[in-house]
Amino acid sequence: MKKKLIQYIIVFTSVSLIGILITQLFWVKESINLKSEQFDNSVRIAVKSILNQLQEQKSDTLFAERVKKLSCRKPHLEITDYIDPHLLDSLMFEELGCMKLRNYYYGVFSNNTGKFVMGRYKPYEQNIRNSAFRFSLKNIYNAGDYSIGIYFPDKTGIILKQMKLWLFFSLFFLLSITAGFLYVTLTLLKQKKISEMKNDFVNNMTHELKTPVATTSLAAEMLLKPEILKDKKRVKKYAEVILSENQRLENLVERVLQVSMLERGKNKYKFKKADVHKLLEAVIESLELKMEKNNIRFEYHPEATVSVVHLDKMHMMNVFFNLIDNAIKYTTDDPHIVVSTSNNKWGITVTVEDNGIGINHAHLSHIFDNFYRVPKGDVHEVRGFGLGLYYAYQVVKKHGGTITVKSFPGKGSRFDVYLPFKIK
């Protein structure tokens, strides 16, 4: 899939997802507003019912007689003579309870002085006076200018609680869609990256395989010439070239097969006690000619006092070979490589350090990925499959150890391989 097409797809789906999110949030907001209006209407209906019951009470014969007796004894009747505080409290509890509204504060207060005469209003006096649920009591008590106010300190919480199931499913589906989109996008980008790395791998592999095949073919053609067959030295020389290139070809194929077996989990390990120093010495010896050819200044410091650990000799030698070989490949001016070992009480650390071209920080977290090779501008001019460090990482991990890297462009790289004395 083309890069631009992938970008267009991601942009289009991102815009679509944002549109869905905005639309959903809009409807959630509208639903909350609607629920808020229903809440307000429920309060108004409940209070209207309370006021109607209090007004009906005025028409009651017994109530009228009681008020008449009070007017004979008192020069001026108060609102508490017309509204029984206990009755009001009972009516509030009953009517608001029918609407499933429990957490409320209310009070009857004078509109002139703001003084409360009854109710459950502390400590929300000011909130009750300024409440949207404020109703006049002039039809019940005409002599004074009184109102009843109701305040819900957790109105939003009550509304959200009533909508909790709907909000839960709405949020769940929104998160599911978002998570699915992110997963698909990341998978698409990962597959694209893997595809590019595999294409790079095929190109590099083709180049690497063509070289020994072409050299072997040329040497074989030379051996078929009559004048060459008469010269034993030249026959031996071309035969050695064919053998050398054949071994090189075998090593390339073996490296690819090793990684394939690693990924399928079919790589067999034979863990035995072995001396890390001896393995390093064998690897260094096998690379001596290559280091001499490249004028490498090489130092080896086996400073670990305990170097015997449980490991697979073949795989661990391949790891050390890959790291030192990479150090040789990626050092240019005045190449200098240092291999050293050290101990802690749990294991041994092998360090391979060079003063080569180094690796940009942006690529460090990917260098142990399969088929990954640092893009052009850093080390891409050196041919390879992008398998060596992946193989090393997997082998060291199988040994219960770790492999870490520190690198700075133009200053070099340092790889630390830690192996525990015993595999857990």
C-alpha positions in Angstrom: 0.0 0.0 0.0 1.3 3.4 -1.0 2.5 5.8 1.8 0.2 8.6 0.6 -2.8 6.3 0.5 -2.2 5.2 4.1 -1.9 8.8 5.2 -5.2 9.7 3.5 -6.9 6.7 5.1 -5.6 7.6 8.5 -6.6 11.3 8.1 -10.0 10.4 6.8 -10.8 7.9 9.6 -9.3 10.3 12.2 -11.7 13.1 11.0 -14.6 10.7 11.0 -13.8 9.5 14.5 -13.5 13.0 15.8 -16.9 13.8 14.1 -18.5 10.8 15.8 -17.0 11.8 19.2 -18.2 15.4 18.8 -21.7 14.2 17.7 -21.9 11.8 20.6 -20.7 14.4 23.1 -23.3 16.8 21.7 -26.1 14.3 22.3 -24.8 13.6 25.7 -24.9 17.3 26.5 -28.4 17.6 25.1 -29.5 14.6 27.1 -28.1 16.1 30.3 -29.9 19.4 29.5 -33.1 17.5 28.9 -32.7 15.6 32.1 -32.1 18.8 33.9 -35.3 20.3 32.5 -37.2 17.1 33.7 -35.6 17.6 37.1 -36.8 21.2 37.3 -40.3 20.2 36.2 -40.4 17.5 38.8 -39.5 20.0 41.5 -42.1 22.5 40.3 -44.8 19.8 40.2 -43.9 18.6 43.7 -44.0 22.2 45.1 -47.2 23.0 43.3 -48.8 19.9 44.9 -47.5 21.1 48.3 -48.9 24.6 47.9 -52.2 23.2 46.6 -52.5 21.0 49.7 -51.7 24.0 52.0 -54.3 26.1 50.2 -56.9 23.4 50.4 -56.2 23.3 54.1 -57.4 26.9 54.4 -60.8 25.8 53.3 -61.0 23.2 55.9 -63.6 24.0 58.7 -61.4 22.8 61.6 -58.5 24.8 60.3 -60.7 27.9 59.8 -62.0 27.6 63.4 -58.4 27.2 64.7 -57.3 30.4 62.9 -60.3 32.3 64.2 -59.5 31.3 67.8 -55.9 32.4 67.3 -57.0 35.8 65.9 -59.0 36.4 69.0 -56.0 35.9 71.2 -53.3 37.5 69.0 -53.3 41.0 67.5 -51.4 39.8 64.5 -51.2 36.3 63.0 -47.8 35.0 61.7 -47.2 32.8 58.8 -46.5 29.9 61.2 -50.1 30.2 62.3 -51.2 29.3 58.7 -48.4 26.8 57.9 -47.4 24.1 60.4 -43.6 23.6 60.1 -44.0 19.9 60.8 -46.7 19.5 58.2 -44.6 21.4 55.6 -41.6 19.2 56.3 -43.8 16.1 56.0 -45.3 17.3 52.7 -41.8 18.2 51.3 -40.5 14.8 52.2 -43.5 13.0 50.7 -43.9 15.0 47.4 -40.2 15.3 46.6 -39.7 11.7 47.6 -42.3 10.7 45.0 -40.0 12.4 42.4 -37.0 10.5 43.8 -35.5 13.8 45.0 -33.9 13.3 48.5 -30.9 15.5 49.0 -32.5 18.9 49.3 -32.6 22.0 51.7 -35.6 24.3 51.9 -36.8 27.3 53.9 -39.6 29.8 54.2 -38.2 33.3 54.4 -39.3 37.0 54.2 -38.7 38.6 50.9 -38.1 42.0 52.7 -35.7 41.0 55.4 -34.5 37.6 54.1 -35.1 36.1 57.5 -36.0 32.4 57.7 -39.0 31.4 59.8 -39.1 27.7 59.2 -37.5 24.9 57.2 -34.2 23.0 57.0 -32.0 25.6 55.5 -28.6 25.7 57.2 -25.9 26.2 55.9 -27.4 27.1 52.5 -29.4 30.2 53.4 -28.1 32.3 50.6 -28.4 29.5 48.0 -32.0 29.0 49.0 -32.8 32.7 48.7 -31.2 32.8 45.2 -32.6 29.4 44.1 -34.3 28.9 40.8 -36.9 27.0 42.8 -38.4 29.9 44.6 -42.2 30.1 45.1 -44.4 32.9 46.5 -46.7 32.0 49.5 -49.1 35.0 49.0 -52.1 32.8 48.4 -51.6 31.2 51.8 -50.4 34.1 53.8 -51.4 37.5 52.4 -50.3 39.6 55.3 -46.6 39.2 54.7 -44.4 38.8 51.7 -43.0 35.3 52.1 -41.5 32.8 49.8 -40.4 29.2 50.0 -37.1 28.2 48.4 -35.5 24.8 47.7 -31.9 24.2 46.9 -30.2 20.9 45.7 -26.5 21.0 46.5 -25.9 18.0 44.3 -28.3 18.6 41.4 -25.7 17.6 38.8 -24.8 14.5 40.7 -28.5 13.5 40.9 -29.0 14.0 37.2 -25.9 12.0 36.3 -26.9 9.2 38.7 -30.2 9.0 37.0 -28.4 8.7 33.7 -25.5 6.5 34.9 -26.5 3.4 32.8 -26.9 5.4 29.6 -23.7 7.3 30.2 -21.8 4.1 31.0 -22.8 2.5 27.7 -22.1 5.7 25.8 -18.7 6.1 27.3 -18.0 2.3 26.8 -18.8 2.4 23.1 -16.9 5.7 22.6 -13.8 4.2 24.3 -14.2 0.9 22.3 -14.4 2.8 19.0 -11.4 4.9 19.9 -9.4 2.0 21.1 -10.3 0.0 18.0 -9.3 2.9 15.8 -6.0 3.3 17.5 -5.3 -0.4 17.4 -6.1 -0.6 13.6 -4.0 2.5 12.9 -1.0 1.3 14.9 -1.3 -2.2 13.3 -1.5 -0.7 9.8 1.6 1.5 10.5 3.4 -1.5 12.0 2.5 -3.7 9.0 3.7 -1.0 6.7 7.0 -0.7 8.6 7.4 -4.5 8.6 6.7 -4.6 4.9 9.4 -1.9 4.3 11.9 -3.8 6.5 11.2 -7.0 4.7 11.6 -5.4 1.3 14.9 -3.9 2.6 15.8 -7.4 3.9 15.1 -9.0 0.5 17.1 -6.3 -1.3 20.1 -6.7 1.0 19.8 -10.5 1.0 19.8 -10.5 -2.8 22.9 -8.4 -2.9 24.7 -10.5 -0.2 23.8 -13.8 -2.0 24.6 -12.5 -5.5 28.2 -11.6 -4.5 29.4 -15.1 -3.5 27.4 -16.7 -6.3 29.0 -14.4 -8.9 32.5 -14.9 -7.4 32.0 -18.7 -7.3 30.7 -18.8 -10.9 33.7 -16.7 -12.1 36.2 -18.9 -10.3 34.5 -22.0 -11.8 34.7 -20.6 -15.3 38.3 -19.9 -14.8 38.9 -23.5 -13.7 37.4 -24.8 -17.0 40.0 -23.0 -19.1 42.7 -25.4 -20.3 45.6 -23.0 -19.5 44.4 -22.7 -15.9 44.1 -26.5 -15.4 47.8 -26.8 -16.2 48.8 -24.3 -13.5 48.3 -26.1 -10.1 48.8 -22.9 -8.1 46.1 -21.1 -9.9 43.8 -24.1 -9.7 44.4 -24.2 -5.9 43.8 -20.5 -5.7 40.4 -20.6 -7.5 39.4 -23.7 -5.6 40.1 -21.8 -2.3 38.0 -18.9 -3.6 35.1 -21.3 -4.4 35.4 -22.9 -1.0 35.6 -19.5 0.8 32.6 -18.1 -1.0 30.7 -21.3 -0.5 31.3 -21.0 3.3 30.3 -17.4 3.2 27.1 -18.4 1.4 26.5 -21.1 3.9 26.9 -18.7 6.8 24.4 -16.3 5.3 21.8 -19.0 4.9 22.5 -20.3 8.4 22.0 -16.9 9.9 18.6 -16.5 8.2 17.6 -20.0 9.3 18.7 -19.4 12.9 16.4 -16.3 13.1 13.5 -18.3 11.5 13.9 -21.0 14.1 14.1 -18.4 16.9 10.7 -17.0 15.8 9.1 -20.4 15.6 10.6 -21.4 19.0 12.4 -24.4 17.6 15.9 -23.3 18.4 17.3 -25.8 20.8 19.6 -24.7 23.6 22.2 -26.8 25.3 23.0 -25.1 28.6 26.3 -26.1 30.2 28.9 -24.5 32.3 31.3 -22.6 30.2 34.0 -19.9 30.5 32.9 -16.7 28.9 36.6 -15.5 28.7 37.4 -18.6 26.6 34.5 -18.0 24.3 35.5 -14.4 23.8 39.1 -15.4 23.1 37.9 -17.9 20.4 35.7 -15.2 18.8 38.5 -12.6 18.9 40.9 -15.0 17.3 38.5 -15.7 14.5 38.2 -12.0 13.7 42.0 -11.2 14.0 42.6 -11.2 10.3 39.6 -8.9 9.6 40.8 -6.5 12.3 44.3 -6.4 10.9 42.9 -5.8 7.4 40.8 -2.8 8.8 43.7 -1.5 10.9 41.6 -1.9 14.1 43.2 -0.9 17.4 41.9 -3.6 19.6 41.9 -4.0 23.4 40.7 -6.9 25.5 40.3 -6.6 29.2 39.0 -9.7 30.9 38.5 -8.2 34.4 35.7 -10.5 35.6 37.0 -12.6 38.5 34.2 -15.2 37.9 33.6 -16.0 34.3 32.0 -19.4 34.3 28.2 -19.4 33.7 25.5 -21.7 32.4 25.1 -21.0 28.7 24.8 -22.4 25.2 28.3 -22.1 23.7 27.3 -22.0 20.0 24.6 -19.3 20.4 26.6 -17.2 22.8 29.7 -17.3 20.6 27.4 -16.1 17.7 26.2 -13.2 19.9 29.8 -12.1 20.8 30.8 -12.5 17.1 27.9 -10.3 15.9 28.6 -7.5 18.4 32.4 -7.4 17.7 31.8 -7.8 13.9 29.4 -4.9 14.0 31.9 -2.8 15.8 34.4 -3.6 13.0 31.9 -2.7 10.3 30.8 0.6 11.7 34.2 2.1 12.7 35.9 4.3 10.1 38.5 6.8 11.1 41.2 5.6 13.5 39.1 2.6 14.5 39.4 1.5 18.2 37.4 -1.4 19.8 37.5 -2.4 23.4 36.1 -5.6 24.8 35.9 -6.0 28.5 34.2 -8.1 31.2 33.1 -7.3 34.8 31.3 -9.0 37.6 28.6 -8.3 40.1 27.5 -10.9 42.7 24.7 -12.2 40.4 26.5 -12.5 37.1 29.0 -11.3 34.4 28.8 -8.4 32.0 30.5 -8.4 28.6 31.1 -4.9 27.1 31.8 -4.2 23.5 32.7 -0.6 22.9 33.8 1.2 19.7 34.5 4.8 18.5 32.5 4.3 15.3 29.8 6.3 13.6 27.2 5.6 16.4 23.5 5.5 16.2 20.9 8.3 16.4 18.9 8.3 19.6 15.6 8.0 17.6 16.7 4.5 16.3 18.1 3.0 19.5 14.7 1.6 20.7 14.3 -0.3 17.4 17.8 -1.8 16.8 16.8 -5.1 18.4 13.7 -5.5 16.2 13.7 -8.1 13.5 14.8 -6.9 10.1 15.4 -3.4 11.4 18.3 -1.5 9.9 19.2 2.1 10.7 18.0 4.3 7.7 20.2 6.0 5.3 22.4 8.8 6.6 23.8 6.7 9.5 24.9 3.1 8.7 22.8 1.9 5.7 25.8 1.9 3.4 27.0 -1.2 5.2 25.2 -4.2 3.9 23.3 -6.5 6.2 20.0 -8.3 7.0 19.0 -6.5 10.2 19.1 -9.9 11.9 22.2 -9.9 14.0 21.1 -7.7 16.9 17.6 -9.3 16.9 19.2 -12.7 17.2 21.6 -11.5 19.9 18.7 -10.0 21.9 16.6 -13.2 21.7 19.5 -15.5 22.7 20.5 -13.3 25.7 16.9 -13.2 26.7 16.7 -17.0 26.6 19.7 -17.0 28.9 17.9 -14.9 31.5 20.1 -11.9 30.7 19.9 -8.5 29.2 21.5 -6.6 26.4 21.6 -2.8 26.4 23.1 -0.1 24.2 24.4 3.4 24.6 25.3 5.3 21.5 26.0 8.8 20.2 26.3 9.8 16.6 30.0 10.4 15.6 31.2 9.1 19.0 30.6 5.4 18.9 28.5 2.7 20.6 28.7 0.5 23.7 26.8 -2.8 24.1 26.5 -4.5 27.5 25.6 -8.1 27.7 24.7 -9.2 31.2 24.5 -13.0 31.9 23.4 -14.4 35.3 25.5 -17.2 36.8 22.4 -19.4 36.9 19.3 -19.3 34.7 16.1 -19.0 36.8 
